[in-house]
Amino acid sequence: MRPVLLRILLTAFILAFTPALVSCQQGPVKEPSVAGAFYPSDPKELRTMVDGFLKNASATPHTGRLVAFMAPHAGYQFSGQVAAYSYKNIGDKHTVIILAPSHYDPFSGASVYTEGSFRTPLGLVKIDERLAKSLIDEKAGVRFYPKAYEKEHSLEVQLPFLQRSLNDFRIVPVIMGQLTRESFDSLASKITKILRDDDNAILIASTDLSHYKNYDETIKRDTRTLDAVRRMSVSECQRVVATGEGEMCGAVPVLLTLEIVRRLGANEADLFKYANSGMVTGDLNRVVGYAAVGFYKSALTDEDHKALLKLARDTIIRKIKDNDTSMITLDNPKYQADAAVFVTITKKGQLRGCIGQTSPTMPLYEAVQYSAMHSCANDPRFPPMTEDEINDVRLEISVLSPMSPVENTDDIVVGRDGLLLIKGSHAGVFLPQVPTEQGWDRTAYLENLGLKAGLDRNAWKEGATIMRFTAEVFGEGE
């Protein structure tokens, strides 16, 4: 056989078998379901469209860590520009966990795609197989259910934005059906750990807002929904959606995301962008809402401390002088998320009042005012403050972290851990600074906690539930 003919045949053989070899090496490939419908199927057209959206979006300066964001999932002509605001803020991440709703199959639990890649017109997006498989929990209904991905667009439409925003990354794709309590808790625990262990990992919640209401009704409903989201309140979001006051087709992914970011200690939700289809098409009768929201874990600055302390003092003055119990609103995004807050009042170094909440049930700015108001007037251990005392007291604010159960009391660190003890109808709480101020060791700390709860010193040994938390503590004159 002549050399030229041999080379031709060899080349044909290689070309014939190369696709199979590549497929074998890269694992299974999930082909796109909505290319050409929700976004362009032509690579050049898609690249130009996504890059244009990103160019027209602005990044929001932040000092904290972006741990998660919301992004819409409608056709790009309707929601692409809003989605771009989230991706403009993504930074440099190498692991992306995507929580997306199922629109076509009401299966129970969640489906995690665990192997191979997703294809878009821009190329392949690899799955982080180790992390994806770590989420599988058959008993909790978290498994690989391939049918969930056959027609679904809510996850797929996020991928071209990731491809144009990040360089080297892998995804953990999760489509959520009718989540059970077991699947919710399993995913929350495992994803929280992934994000806690890796600062270069991020979580995406894929959702649109109100569907097919008129323009004014859409704005009204979406405002309620986004107010709850900005408070980062799982319970309020759930209530808004359950009552029909608001709407999210990705409600479950958003609720799970809020639970995860709160466990991580995120304390700020920033609305990057809101728009609706009526603003794009001009049709104001059947409108769909879209939002891009980022969730940050960021420390309060010295300026924040001063602003919140001033708010607390002004609240006390209004309460004492005029019995004014109205709430002042602060628009700073850092103050919108629900927070558990205690306000401590001291006079000449002695406690004069201390009231607060152990659970986040209202925005930080409201929690500060509520606690200040009750600390000066309703602490049962002291008479209400008088106007003559205003200049003689010092205020201290403690912003609590999420609580976690104490598995072993030997792990309690005096000076770092605040404690909540619960037994039956009795409860007692100490802020982290209390045992240090009192000179208690761990045992004395636990014994006095039992006494504060109205129990005996040994309550902590006798079936009580003990929760611990940390706190960001700041006071006047510091």
C-alpha positions as CSV (number, residue, x, y, z in Angstrom):
1,M,0.0,0.0,0.0
2,R,1.3,3.4,-0.9
3,P,2.4,5.7,2.0
4,V,0.0,8.5,1.0
5,L,-3.0,6.1,0.9
6,L,-1.9,4.6,4.2
7,R,-1.9,8.1,5.8
8,I,-5.3,8.9,4.5
9,L,-6.8,5.7,5.8
10,L,-5.1,6.2,9.2
11,T,-6.4,9.7,9.4
12,A,-9.9,8.5,8.6
13,F,-9.6,5.8,11.3
14,I,-8.5,8.3,13.9
15,L,-11.3,10.8,13.0
16,A,-13.9,8.0,13.1
17,F,-13.0,6.9,16.6
18,T,-11.9,10.2,18.3
19,P,-15.4,11.3,19.4
20,A,-16.0,8.0,21.2
21,L,-12.6,8.2,22.9
22,V,-13.1,11.8,24.0
23,S,-16.6,10.9,25.3
24,C,-15.2,8.0,27.2
25,Q,-12.5,10.2,28.8
26,Q,-14.8,13.1,29.7
27,G,-17.8,11.0,30.9
28,P,-21.4,11.4,29.9
29,V,-22.4,14.7,28.4
30,K,-25.8,16.4,29.0
31,E,-26.7,17.9,25.7
32,P,-28.6,21.3,25.8
33,S,-32.4,21.2,26.0
34,V,-33.3,24.8,25.3
35,A,-30.5,26.2,23.0
36,G,-32.2,28.0,20.2
37,A,-35.2,28.7,22.4
38,F,-34.2,30.3,25.7
39,Y,-30.9,31.5,24.3
40,P,-29.1,31.4,20.9
41,S,-27.8,28.1,19.6
42,D,-25.2,29.8,17.4
43,P,-21.9,30.2,19.5
44,K,-21.0,33.6,18.1
45,E,-24.4,35.0,18.6
46,L,-24.7,33.6,22.1
47,R,-21.2,34.9,23.1
48,T,-22.0,38.4,21.7
49,M,-25.4,38.5,23.5
50,V,-24.0,37.4,26.9
51,D,-21.0,39.7,26.6
52,G,-23.3,42.6,25.8
53,F,-25.4,41.9,28.9
54,L,-22.3,41.8,31.1
55,K,-20.9,45.0,29.6
56,N,-24.2,46.8,30.3
57,A,-24.3,45.6,33.9
58,S,-22.5,47.2,36.8
59,A,-20.5,45.6,39.7
60,T,-21.4,46.7,43.2
61,P,-18.4,47.4,45.5
62,H,-18.3,45.2,48.6
63,T,-15.8,44.4,51.3
64,G,-17.5,41.2,52.3
65,R,-17.6,37.7,50.7
66,L,-20.3,37.0,48.2
67,V,-21.5,33.5,49.3
68,A,-24.6,33.2,47.1
69,F,-26.8,35.0,44.6
70,M,-30.2,34.8,43.0
71,A,-30.5,34.9,39.2
72,P,-33.5,34.7,36.9
73,H,-34.0,31.9,34.3
74,A,-36.4,33.1,31.6
75,G,-35.5,33.6,28.0
76,Y,-32.5,35.8,27.6
77,Q,-34.4,38.5,25.7
78,F,-36.5,39.0,28.8
79,S,-34.3,38.3,31.8
80,G,-30.7,38.1,30.5
81,Q,-29.9,41.7,31.4
82,V,-31.0,41.2,35.0
83,A,-29.1,38.0,35.3
84,A,-26.0,39.7,34.1
85,Y,-25.9,41.9,37.3
86,S,-25.4,38.8,39.4
87,Y,-22.7,37.4,37.2
88,K,-21.0,40.8,37.0
89,N,-20.4,40.5,40.8
90,I,-19.4,36.8,40.9
91,G,-15.6,37.5,41.2
92,D,-13.2,34.6,40.7
93,K,-14.8,31.3,41.7
94,H,-13.9,27.7,40.9
95,T,-16.9,25.8,42.3
96,V,-20.5,26.8,41.5
97,I,-23.4,25.0,43.2
98,I,-26.6,25.7,41.3
99,L,-30.1,25.1,42.9
100,A,-32.8,25.2,40.3
101,P,-36.5,24.3,40.3
102,S,-38.2,21.6,38.3
103,H,-40.9,23.0,36.0
104,Y,-41.9,19.8,34.2
105,D,-41.6,16.9,36.6
106,P,-43.1,17.2,40.2
107,F,-40.8,14.5,41.6
108,S,-40.1,14.2,45.3
109,G,-36.7,15.4,46.7
110,A,-33.8,16.6,44.7
111,S,-31.8,15.4,41.7
112,V,-28.0,15.9,41.7
113,Y,-26.2,15.4,38.3
114,T,-23.1,13.6,39.5
115,E,-20.9,12.8,36.4
116,G,-19.5,14.2,33.2
117,S,-20.4,17.6,31.7
118,F,-23.1,19.9,30.4
119,R,-22.8,21.1,26.9
120,T,-23.8,24.6,25.7
121,P,-23.0,26.2,22.3
122,L,-20.0,27.7,24.1
123,G,-18.5,24.3,25.0
124,L,-18.5,21.9,27.9
125,V,-19.1,22.7,31.6
126,K,-17.5,20.1,33.8
127,I,-19.2,18.7,36.9
128,D,-17.3,18.6,40.2
129,E,-18.0,14.9,40.6
130,R,-16.6,14.6,44.1
131,L,-18.7,17.3,45.5
132,A,-21.8,16.3,43.5
133,K,-21.6,12.8,44.8
134,S,-21.1,14.0,48.3
135,L,-24.6,15.5,48.2
136,I,-26.3,12.2,47.5
137,D,-28.5,11.0,50.3
138,E,-30.8,8.3,49.2
139,K,-32.6,8.1,52.5
140,A,-33.4,11.9,52.4
141,G,-34.5,11.7,48.7
142,V,-31.4,13.4,47.3
143,R,-30.3,11.2,44.4
144,F,-29.6,11.3,40.6
145,Y,-32.9,11.4,38.8
146,P,-32.1,12.0,35.1
147,K,-35.6,12.7,34.0
148,A,-35.6,16.0,35.9
149,Y,-33.0,17.3,33.4
150,E,-34.6,16.2,30.1
151,K,-36.6,19.4,29.4
152,E,-35.5,21.7,32.2
153,H,-34.2,25.2,31.4
154,S,-33.9,26.7,34.9
155,L,-30.4,25.4,35.4
156,E,-29.1,25.3,31.8
157,V,-29.6,29.0,31.2
158,Q,-27.2,29.8,33.9
159,L,-24.3,28.0,32.2
160,P,-23.4,30.4,29.3
161,F,-23.2,33.3,31.8
162,L,-20.8,31.2,33.9
163,Q,-18.8,30.4,30.8
164,R,-18.4,34.1,30.0
165,S,-17.8,35.2,33.6
166,L,-15.3,32.5,34.9
167,N,-12.2,30.9,33.6
168,D,-11.6,27.6,35.4
169,F,-14.6,26.3,37.2
170,R,-16.8,23.3,37.8
171,I,-20.5,23.0,38.7
172,V,-22.6,21.0,41.1
173,P,-26.0,20.9,39.4
174,V,-29.1,20.3,41.6
175,I,-32.7,20.4,40.4
176,M,-35.2,20.5,43.1
177,G,-38.6,18.9,43.1
178,Q,-41.0,18.7,46.0
179,L,-38.5,18.9,48.8
180,T,-39.1,17.0,52.0
181,R,-37.9,18.2,55.4
182,E,-35.3,15.4,55.2
183,S,-33.9,16.5,51.8
184,F,-34.0,20.2,52.8
185,D,-32.0,19.5,56.0
186,S,-29.5,17.2,54.2
187,L,-28.8,19.6,51.5
188,A,-28.6,22.6,53.8
189,S,-26.0,20.8,56.1
190,K,-23.8,19.5,53.2
191,I,-23.8,22.7,51.1
192,T,-23.1,24.9,54.1
193,K,-20.1,22.8,54.9
194,I,-18.8,23.1,51.3
195,L,-19.2,26.8,51.3
196,R,-17.7,27.2,54.8
197,D,-14.6,25.1,53.8
198,D,-14.0,26.8,50.5
199,D,-14.0,30.6,50.0
200,N,-13.8,30.1,46.2
201,A,-17.2,28.2,46.1
202,I,-20.5,30.0,45.5
203,L,-24.2,29.1,45.5
204,I,-26.7,30.2,42.9
205,A,-30.5,30.1,43.4
206,S,-32.3,30.1,40.0
207,T,-35.8,31.8,40.1
208,D,-38.2,34.2,38.5
209,L,-40.7,36.2,40.5
210,S,-44.3,37.0,39.8
211,H,-45.9,35.4,36.7
212,Y,-48.5,36.9,34.3
213,K,-50.1,39.5,36.5
214,N,-50.5,43.1,35.3
215,Y,-47.6,45.5,35.7
216,D,-48.7,47.3,38.9
217,E,-49.7,44.0,40.6
218,T,-46.3,42.5,39.6
219,I,-44.4,45.4,41.1
220,K,-46.5,45.2,44.3
221,R,-46.0,41.4,44.7
222,D,-42.4,41.4,43.8
223,T,-41.7,44.2,46.3
224,R,-43.1,42.1,49.1
225,T,-41.1,39.1,48.0
226,L,-37.8,41.0,47.7
227,D,-38.4,42.7,51.1
228,A,-38.5,39.2,52.6
229,V,-35.4,38.1,50.6
230,R,-33.5,41.2,51.7
231,R,-34.3,40.3,55.3
232,M,-32.9,36.9,54.5
233,S,-35.8,35.4,56.4
234,V,-36.7,31.8,55.5
235,S,-40.0,32.0,57.5
236,E,-41.1,35.4,56.0
237,C,-40.3,34.2,52.4
238,Q,-42.2,31.0,53.0
239,R,-45.2,33.0,54.4
240,V,-45.2,35.5,51.5
241,V,-45.2,32.7,48.9
242,A,-47.7,30.5,50.8
243,T,-50.2,33.3,51.2
244,G,-49.9,34.4,47.6
245,E,-48.7,37.8,48.5
246,G,-45.6,37.1,46.4
247,E,-44.5,34.5,44.0
248,M,-41.3,32.7,43.0
249,C,-41.2,29.7,40.7
250,G,-37.9,28.9,42.3
251,A,-39.2,29.4,45.9
252,V,-37.6,26.1,47.2
253,P,-34.1,26.9,45.8
254,V,-34.4,30.4,47.4
255,L,-35.6,29.1,50.7
256,L,-32.8,26.6,50.9
257,T,-30.3,29.3,49.8
258,L,-31.5,31.6,52.6
259,E,-31.1,28.8,55.2
260,I,-27.6,28.1,54.0
261,V,-26.4,31.7,53.9
262,R,-27.8,32.3,57.4
263,R,-25.9,29.3,58.7
264,L,-22.8,30.7,57.1
265,G,-23.3,34.0,58.9
266,A,-24.2,36.1,55.9
267,N,-25.7,39.3,57.1
268,E,-26.4,41.4,53.9
269,A,-28.6,40.9,50.9
270,D,-28.0,43.4,48.1
271,L,-30.6,43.9,45.4
272,F,-28.3,44.3,42.3
273,K,-31.1,44.7,39.8
274,Y,-34.9,44.4,39.4
275,A,-36.9,44.4,36.2
276,N,-39.8,42.7,34.6
277,S,-40.9,41.6,31.1
278,G,-43.2,44.6,30.8
279,M,-40.2,46.9,30.8
280,V,-38.8,44.9,27.9
281,T,-41.8,44.1,25.7
282,G,-44.1,46.9,26.6
283,D,-46.9,44.4,27.3
284,L,-48.1,45.5,30.8
285,N,-50.9,43.0,31.1
286,R,-49.0,39.7,31.4
287,V,-45.8,40.4,33.2
288,V,-43.0,38.3,34.7
289,G,-40.7,39.7,37.4
290,Y,-36.9,39.1,37.6
291,A,-34.3,40.0,40.3
292,A,-30.6,39.7,40.8
293,V,-29.7,39.6,44.5
294,G,-26.3,38.9,46.2
295,F,-25.9,37.5,49.7
296,Y,-22.8,38.7,51.6
297,K,-20.9,37.8,54.7
298,S,-19.4,41.1,55.8
299,A,-18.3,42.6,59.0
300,L,-19.8,45.8,60.3
301,T,-17.4,48.7,60.1
302,D,-16.6,51.3,62.7
303,E,-18.9,53.7,60.9
304,D,-21.7,51.1,61.1
305,H,-21.0,50.6,64.9
306,K,-21.3,54.4,65.4
307,A,-24.5,54.6,63.3
308,L,-26.2,51.7,65.2
309,L,-25.1,53.0,68.6
310,K,-26.5,56.4,67.8
311,L,-29.7,54.8,66.6
312,A,-29.9,53.0,70.0
313,R,-29.3,56.1,72.0
314,D,-31.7,58.2,70.0
315,T,-34.4,55.5,70.5
316,I,-33.9,55.5,74.3
317,I,-34.1,59.3,74.3
318,R,-37.3,59.3,72.3
319,K,-38.8,56.6,74.5
320,I,-37.9,58.2,77.8
321,K,-38.8,61.8,76.9
322,D,-41.9,61.4,74.7
323,N,-42.8,57.7,75.1
324,D,-42.2,57.6,71.3
325,T,-42.1,53.9,70.2
326,S,-42.0,54.5,66.4
327,M,-39.3,52.9,64.4
328,I,-36.8,54.9,62.3
329,T,-35.9,53.3,58.9
330,L,-32.3,53.0,57.7
331,D,-31.8,52.2,54.1
332,N,-28.3,50.8,54.3
333,P,-28.4,47.3,52.8
334,K,-26.2,46.0,55.7
335,Y,-29.1,46.8,58.1
336,Q,-31.9,45.1,56.1
337,A,-31.2,41.5,57.0
338,D,-32.9,40.0,60.1
339,A,-30.6,39.9,63.1
340,A,-30.7,38.8,66.7
341,V,-29.6,41.7,68.8
342,F,-29.1,42.6,72.5
343,V,-28.7,46.1,73.8
344,T,-26.9,46.4,77.2
345,I,-27.1,49.5,79.3
346,T,-24.6,50.1,82.1
347,K,-24.4,52.9,84.6
348,K,-21.1,53.5,86.4
349,G,-19.9,50.1,85.4
350,Q,-23.1,48.4,86.7
351,L,-25.8,46.7,84.7
352,R,-28.8,49.0,84.2
353,G,-30.7,46.9,81.6
354,C,-30.3,44.3,78.9
355,I,-32.9,43.0,76.6
356,G,-32.7,41.3,73.2
357,Q,-33.7,38.4,70.9
358,T,-32.0,35.1,70.5
359,S,-33.5,34.5,67.0
360,P,-33.4,36.9,64.0
361,T,-37.0,38.0,63.5
362,M,-36.7,41.6,62.3
363,P,-34.2,43.7,60.3
364,L,-31.0,44.7,62.1
365,Y,-32.0,48.4,62.3
366,E,-35.4,47.4,63.9
367,A,-33.9,44.9,66.2
368,V,-31.5,47.6,67.6
369,Q,-34.4,50.0,68.3
370,Y,-36.6,47.2,69.8
371,S,-33.9,46.0,72.1
372,A,-32.9,49.6,73.1
373,M,-36.5,50.5,73.9
374,H,-37.1,47.5,76.0
375,S,-33.7,47.6,77.8
376,C,-34.3,51.1,79.1
377,A,-38.0,50.6,80.0
378,N,-39.0,46.9,80.4
379,D,-36.1,45.0,82.0
380,P,-37.9,43.4,85.0
381,R,-34.8,43.6,87.1
382,F,-34.7,47.4,87.0
383,P,-37.1,50.4,87.2
384,P,-37.6,52.3,83.9
385,M,-34.8,54.7,83.1
386,T,-35.4,58.4,83.8
387,E,-34.4,61.4,81.7
388,D,-31.9,62.4,84.4
389,E,-29.9,59.1,83.7
390,I,-29.5,59.5,79.9
391,N,-26.1,61.2,80.1
392,D,-24.8,58.7,82.8
393,V,-25.3,55.5,80.9
394,R,-23.2,53.6,78.4
395,L,-24.7,51.5,75.6
396,E,-23.3,48.2,74.1
397,I,-24.8,46.3,71.2
398,S,-24.3,42.6,70.6
399,V,-25.2,41.2,67.2
400,L,-25.6,37.4,67.5
401,S,-24.4,34.7,65.1
402,P,-26.7,31.8,64.2
403,M,-27.0,29.3,67.1
404,S,-25.7,25.7,67.0
405,P,-26.2,22.9,69.5
406,V,-23.4,22.1,72.0
407,E,-22.5,18.4,71.6
408,N,-19.8,18.4,74.3
409,T,-19.6,21.1,77.0
410,D,-15.8,20.7,77.0
411,D,-15.8,22.4,73.6
412,I,-17.3,25.7,75.1
413,V,-14.8,28.5,74.9
414,V,-15.3,31.1,77.7
415,G,-15.1,34.6,76.2
416,R,-16.0,33.4,72.7
417,D,-19.2,31.4,73.1
418,G,-22.5,32.8,74.3
419,L,-24.9,30.2,75.6
420,L,-28.6,29.6,75.6
421,L,-29.9,26.8,78.0
422,I,-33.4,25.4,77.5
423,K,-35.2,22.9,79.7
424,G,-38.9,22.5,79.5
425,S,-40.5,25.9,79.9
426,H,-37.3,27.4,81.3
427,A,-34.7,29.3,79.4
428,G,-31.6,31.4,80.2
429,V,-29.1,33.2,78.0
430,F,-25.7,34.8,78.6
431,L,-23.8,36.9,76.0
432,P,-20.2,35.9,75.3
433,Q,-18.8,38.8,77.3
434,V,-20.6,37.9,80.5
435,P,-18.5,35.0,81.9
436,T,-15.3,37.0,81.3
437,E,-16.7,40.1,83.1
438,Q,-17.7,37.9,86.0
439,G,-14.5,35.9,86.1
440,W,-16.2,32.5,85.6
441,D,-14.6,29.4,84.4
442,R,-16.5,27.0,82.1
443,T,-18.2,25.2,85.0
444,A,-19.2,28.4,86.8
445,Y,-20.5,29.7,83.5
446,L,-22.8,26.7,83.0
447,E,-23.9,26.6,86.7
448,N,-24.9,30.3,86.6
449,L,-26.7,29.8,83.3
450,G,-28.9,27.2,85.0
451,L,-29.7,29.6,87.8
452,K,-30.6,32.3,85.3
453,A,-33.0,29.9,83.7
454,G,-34.8,29.5,87.0
455,L,-33.3,26.0,87.5
456,D,-30.6,24.6,89.8
457,R,-26.8,24.7,89.2
458,N,-26.7,21.2,87.7
459,A,-29.4,21.8,85.1
460,W,-26.7,21.7,82.3
461,K,-25.9,18.1,83.4
462,E,-29.6,17.0,83.6
463,G,-31.1,16.9,80.1
464,A,-31.0,20.6,79.3
465,T,-30.5,21.7,75.6
466,I,-27.5,24.0,75.3
467,M,-27.0,26.2,72.2
468,R,-24.0,28.3,71.6
469,F,-23.3,31.4,69.5
470,T,-20.8,34.1,69.0
471,A,-21.5,37.9,68.8
472,E,-20.1,41.0,67.3
473,V,-19.9,43.3,70.3
474,F,-19.3,47.1,70.2
475,G,-20.0,49.9,72.6
476,E,-19.9,53.6,73.1
477,G,-16.5,55.1,73.9
478,E,-14.6,52.3,72.1
